[in-house]
Amino acid sequence: MLTGYTPTPAVSTPGEIQREAVLIEWADSNPSNATFEGSARELLRIQLNTRIHPLNALSFNPTARAGDPEWRVLYLGSGDGGSGESRQAMRLNPQRLDTLVGKVLRIVPDLKEHVATSSVSDNGRYRIPNDNPFVNMPGARKEIWAYGFRNPHRLTWAIDDANPLNTRLIANSIGLHTWETVNIVRRGDNYGYSLREGNESLLIENKTTALPKPDRVPVRISETPTAEEVTPHYPVIQYPHRAGGGDAIGSGFLYRGKALPALRGKYIFTDISTGRIWYADYKDMLGADDGKPETLAATHSVKIAWSSSPGAPKTVYDSMFPIVEDAFHRRGGRAEHLPGAALVSANGRADAQLAADANGELYILTKSDGMIRAVVGASIK
């Protein structure tokens, strides 16, 4: 039992509330053993309208060093709590700057860091950097770094080894009915949701259509729009919910390892349900970050060569799905298909994600068969 743990007041979210998302700092006094012997400190609690899209990825800039403005500054992907697909007033929560849902947040967890360049949060548990974009906007939440997301559940960093200051934050955000997106996150920008999905306009019926002209949306601090308008920031990669695409974007990494030289400079990412894997040239992603919604980086489907046992002939697949299903059955799965279902993957989900180790080497994690597989070779034709 943890002693001394105290919850914080939940940050309010407009609309009916079903659940809360909680950010907790765990400190183990003896990490060398398998028993947790430390303490837990609650940093932040946010009200959620439904059971989906809570707080997601937590990420520190890996290029930051002691003394840098980014040192020990935490970025959080905060899902919209399901609000953005509602037809009620809470639909606009991802657009509202007085809420923390549907945002990328930026805070300093350690109250002893950046004392001269930040302020203490309302609940007294963390600090907020003074250079966050909405610190001086009355009524806006100071923690917000960027807004207008549905579910930015994976945050990764595209590291520029030659110039660490040129490192960029990337958010993979799960779409509603039409588009899955990869976004280069910029300070203070509006990524459109729930008024946009991908590079299209999103209607109240949750269908997408062509962008309006002029392509502007009002800045909303509360439910009432202000007189200020902005043009949404559009993704650099998107793929559809149909054959050849997928249902829900997974994790992605700009490859920085040494074992797979063909992948250097490539951003690799997955679709969760279908188990498909794609790559894009990072230079094309930078070129697509030009403010034009129609400009997108070209994506290339990854073929997967796999054998069920060492020395056996390899079979080439278009996705991880058949590989996961085979392992699911070999490991005792009794159902005919993988667990779960989705529009494109139909009966079953591969539940495929990528991970990278400290050396930048890639692994494929598939929850449906409980496996972690190392990527041991790659070639580009």
C-alpha positions in Angstrom: 0.0 0.0 0.0 1.3 3.5 -0.8 1.3 5.9 2.0 1.0 9.6 1.6 -0.6 9.4 -1.9 -3.1 12.2 -2.4 -5.1 12.9 -5.6 -5.4 16.3 -7.2 -8.5 18.1 -8.2 -9.6 17.0 -11.7 -9.2 19.6 -14.4 -12.7 20.1 -15.7 -13.8 19.2 -19.2 -17.1 20.5 -20.7 -19.9 17.9 -21.1 -21.0 14.8 -19.4 -18.1 13.0 -17.6 -17.6 9.3 -17.4 -13.9 8.8 -16.4 -10.7 10.5 -15.4 -7.2 10.3 -16.8 -4.4 10.5 -14.2 -0.7 11.2 -14.6 1.4 9.7 -11.8 5.1 10.0 -11.1 6.5 6.7 -9.6 9.9 6.8 -7.8 11.4 3.4 -6.9 14.0 3.6 -4.1 15.6 0.4 -5.2 15.2 -0.2 -9.0 17.8 -3.1 -8.9 15.2 -5.6 -7.6 11.8 -6.8 -8.8 9.8 -5.2 -5.9 8.5 -1.7 -6.0 9.6 0.0 -2.8 9.2 3.7 -3.6 6.5 6.3 -3.8 3.9 7.7 -6.1 3.0 11.3 -6.7 0.0 12.4 -8.7 0.8 15.2 -11.0 -2.4 15.7 -13.1 -6.0 14.5 -13.3 -8.2 15.3 -16.3 -12.0 14.7 -16.7 -13.0 12.5 -19.7 -16.3 12.6 -21.5 -16.2 8.9 -22.4 -14.1 5.8 -21.8 -11.8 6.3 -24.9 -8.8 8.5 -25.8 -7.2 9.3 -22.4 -3.7 10.5 -21.7 -1.4 8.6 -23.9 2.3 9.1 -24.8 4.8 10.7 -22.5 8.0 11.9 -24.0 11.1 13.9 -23.1 13.2 15.4 -25.9 16.1 13.0 -26.1 18.6 15.6 -27.3 18.1 17.9 -24.3 21.0 18.2 -21.9 21.3 19.8 -18.4 21.0 23.5 -18.7 18.9 23.4 -21.9 15.4 24.9 -22.0 14.1 21.4 -22.9 15.9 19.6 -20.1 13.4 17.4 -18.2 10.4 19.1 -20.0 7.7 16.5 -20.5 5.4 16.3 -23.6 2.0 14.5 -23.2 -0.4 13.3 -25.9 -3.8 14.0 -24.4 -6.7 12.3 -26.3 -10.0 14.0 -26.8 -11.9 11.6 -24.5 -14.3 10.8 -27.3 -15.7 14.3 -27.3 -14.8 15.2 -30.9 -17.2 12.7 -32.5 -20.2 13.8 -30.4 -23.0 15.9 -31.9 -23.4 17.8 -28.7 -21.5 21.0 -27.6 -18.6 19.0 -26.3 -17.7 18.1 -29.9 -15.6 21.3 -29.9 -13.5 20.3 -26.8 -10.4 19.6 -29.0 -10.7 23.1 -30.4 -11.2 24.8 -27.0 -8.2 26.3 -25.3 -9.8 26.1 -21.8 -9.7 22.3 -21.9 -6.8 19.8 -21.8 -8.4 17.1 -24.0 -7.4 16.8 -27.7 -4.0 18.4 -27.1 -0.3 18.0 -26.8 0.7 19.3 -23.4 4.1 20.5 -22.2 5.0 20.6 -18.5 7.9 20.3 -16.1 7.2 17.4 -13.6 10.0 18.4 -11.2 9.1 21.5 -9.2 12.8 22.1 -8.6 13.6 22.4 -12.4 13.4 25.6 -14.5 12.3 27.7 -11.5 13.2 31.0 -13.1 11.5 30.3 -16.4 8.3 28.7 -15.4 5.3 29.0 -13.1 3.8 26.4 -10.7 0.6 24.7 -11.9 -2.8 25.4 -10.3 -2.6 22.2 -8.3 0.9 22.8 -7.2 2.3 19.5 -8.5 4.3 20.6 -11.6 5.6 23.6 -13.4 4.5 25.2 -16.7 7.2 26.7 -19.0 6.9 30.4 -19.6 7.4 29.9 -23.4 4.3 27.7 -23.8 2.2 29.4 -26.5 -0.9 30.2 -24.5 0.6 31.3 -21.2 -0.5 34.9 -21.6 -3.9 34.2 -23.2 -6.6 34.9 -20.5 -8.8 31.8 -20.0 -6.6 29.4 -21.9 -4.8 26.4 -20.3 -1.2 27.2 -20.0 -0.1 23.6 -20.3 -1.2 23.4 -24.0 1.6 23.2 -26.6 -0.5 22.3 -29.7 -4.2 21.5 -30.1 -7.0 20.1 -32.4 -6.1 16.4 -32.1 -8.4 13.4 -31.9 -6.0 10.9 -30.3 -2.3 11.7 -30.5 -1.5 8.4 -28.8 2.1 8.1 -29.9 4.8 10.8 -29.7 8.3 10.3 -31.1 11.2 12.5 -31.9 12.9 12.9 -35.3 16.4 13.6 -34.2 18.8 15.7 -36.4 22.2 14.4 -35.4 23.9 17.2 -37.2 21.8 19.9 -35.5 19.9 18.7 -32.4 18.1 22.1 -32.3 16.4 21.0 -35.5 14.9 17.9 -33.8 11.1 17.7 -34.4 8.3 16.2 -32.4 6.0 13.8 -34.3 2.5 12.8 -33.2 0.7 9.8 -34.7 -3.0 10.5 -34.2 -5.8 7.9 -34.7 -8.6 9.2 -37.0 -12.4 8.8 -36.9 -13.9 7.3 -40.0 -11.6 8.5 -42.8 -7.9 9.3 -42.2 -5.0 8.2 -40.0 -2.4 10.8 -39.7 1.3 11.6 -39.0 1.8 15.2 -37.8 4.9 17.3 -37.2 4.0 19.2 -34.1 4.6 22.9 -34.0 4.3 25.2 -31.1 0.8 26.7 -30.7 -0.6 25.3 -33.9 -4.2 24.0 -34.4 -4.4 20.6 -36.1 -8.0 21.0 -37.0 -10.0 18.3 -35.2 -13.0 18.2 -34.8 -13.5 20.6 -37.7 -11.0 18.7 -39.8 -9.9 15.1 -40.3 -6.7 14.6 -42.2 -6.7 17.2 -45.0 -10.5 17.4 -45.3 -13.3 19.2 -43.6 -15.2 17.1 -41.0 -19.0 17.7 -40.9 -21.3 17.4 -37.9 -22.5 14.0 -39.4 -18.9 12.9 -39.0 -18.4 12.7 -42.8 -15.5 14.4 -44.5 -15.7 16.7 -47.5 -13.6 19.2 -49.4 -12.0 22.1 -47.4 -13.8 25.4 -47.4 -12.5 28.5 -49.0 -11.1 30.4 -47.3 -9.7 27.6 -45.1 -10.0 29.2 -41.7 -11.3 28.2 -38.3 -12.1 30.5 -35.3 -9.9 30.4 -32.2 -12.0 29.2 -29.3 -11.0 29.8 -25.7 -14.4 28.7 -24.6 -17.5 27.4 -26.4 -17.9 30.9 -28.0 -15.6 31.5 -30.9 -13.3 34.6 -30.8 -12.9 37.0 -33.7 -9.4 35.6 -34.4 -9.1 32.9 -37.1 -6.3 30.5 -38.0 -5.6 28.0 -40.8 -5.3 24.5 -39.5 -1.9 22.7 -39.6 -2.3 19.6 -41.8 -0.6 16.1 -41.6 2.5 15.2 -43.5 1.3 11.6 -43.9 -2.2 10.2 -44.1 -3.8 6.9 -45.1 -7.4 5.9 -45.5 -9.8 3.5 -43.9 -10.2 1.1 -46.8 -8.4 -1.7 -48.5 -4.7 -1.0 -48.7 -5.0 1.3 -45.7 -6.0 0.5 -42.2 -8.0 1.3 -39.1 -5.8 2.9 -36.5 -2.2 4.2 -36.9 0.3 2.8 -34.5 3.7 3.9 -33.4 6.4 5.2 -35.7 10.2 6.0 -35.6 12.7 7.8 -37.7 15.3 5.0 -37.9 18.6 5.9 -36.4 20.2 2.4 -35.8 23.1 0.8 -37.5 21.9 -2.8 -38.2 19.5 -1.8 -41.0 21.4 0.8 -43.1 18.7 0.7 -45.9 16.3 2.3 -43.4 18.5 5.3 -42.4 16.5 8.5 -43.0 13.2 6.6 -43.2 10.2 7.0 -40.9 8.7 3.6 -40.2 5.1 3.2 -38.8 2.4 0.6 -38.4 -1.4 0.2 -38.6 -2.5 -1.4 -35.4 -5.4 -3.7 -36.5 -4.2 -4.8 -39.9 -0.5 -5.1 -39.0 0.6 -3.3 -42.1 3.9 -1.4 -42.0 4.9 1.6 -44.2 7.9 3.9 -44.5 8.3 7.4 -45.8 11.5 9.4 -46.5 11.9 11.9 -43.7 13.1 14.5 -46.1 9.7 14.1 -47.9 7.9 14.6 -44.6 9.8 17.8 -44.0 8.9 18.9 -47.5 5.2 18.2 -46.9 5.2 20.4 -43.8 4.7 23.4 -46.0 1.2 24.6 -44.9 -0.5 23.2 -48.0 -3.1 20.5 -47.1 -2.6 18.7 -50.4 1.1 18.2 -49.9 1.8 14.8 -48.4 4.9 12.6 -48.2 4.8 9.4 -50.3 4.5 6.2 -48.3 5.8 2.8 -49.3 4.4 -0.5 -48.1 6.8 -2.8 -46.3 6.9 -6.5 -47.2 7.7 -8.9 -44.3 9.8 -12.0 -44.9 9.2 -14.5 -42.1 9.6 -18.2 -41.3 7.9 -20.0 -38.4 11.2 -21.7 -37.3 14.9 -21.2 -37.8 16.1 -22.6 -41.1 12.6 -22.9 -42.6 11.9 -21.2 -45.9 10.7 -17.6 -45.6 7.3 -16.5 -46.8 6.7 -12.8 -47.8 3.6 -11.1 -46.4 2.0 -7.7 -46.9 1.4 -7.3 -43.2 2.0 -8.9 -39.8 -1.6 -10.2 -39.6 -1.0 -13.8 -41.0 2.2 -14.0 -38.9 0.4 -13.1 -35.8 -2.5 -15.4 -36.5 -0.2 -18.3 -37.0 1.6 -17.6 -33.8 -1.7 -17.1 -32.0 -2.8 -20.6 -32.9 0.6 -22.2 -32.3 0.6 -20.7 -28.8 -2.7 -22.2 -27.9 -5.3 -19.7 -29.3 -8.5 -21.6 -29.8 -10.6 -19.1 -31.7 -10.7 -19.3 -35.5 -9.6 -15.7 -35.8 -7.5 -13.3 -33.8 -9.2 -11.4 -31.0 -11.1 -8.2 -31.8 -12.4 -6.8 -35.1 -12.2 -3.6 -37.2 -13.5 -2.2 -40.5 -10.4 -3.0 -42.6 -8.9 -5.9 -40.7 -12.4 -7.5 -40.4 -12.3 -10.5 -38.1 -9.3 -10.0 -35.8 -6.6 -7.5 -35.0 -2.9 -7.9 -35.1 -2.5 -5.1 -32.6 0.9 -4.3 -34.1 3.2 -1.5 -32.8 6.9 -0.6 -33.2 9.4 0.0 -30.5 13.0 1.1 -30.7 15.8 0.3 -28.2 18.5 2.7 -26.9 20.6 2.1 -30.1 17.7 2.9 -32.4 17.1 -0.7 -33.5 13.5 -1.7 -34.3 11.2 -4.3 -32.8 7.6 -5.2 -33.7 5.3 -5.8 -30.8 2.0 -7.7 -31.5 -0.3 -7.9 -28.5 -2.7 -10.5 -30.1 0.0 -13.2 -29.9 2.0 -11.7 -27.1 5.2 -11.5 -29.2 8.2 -9.1 -29.5 10.1 -9.6 -32.8 13.4 -8.0 -33.7 13.8 -6.6 -37.2 17.0 -8.2 -38.4 17.2 -7.2 -42.0 15.9 -4.7 -44.5 16.4 -3.8 -48.2 14.8 -1.2 -50.5 14.2 -2.0 -54.1 
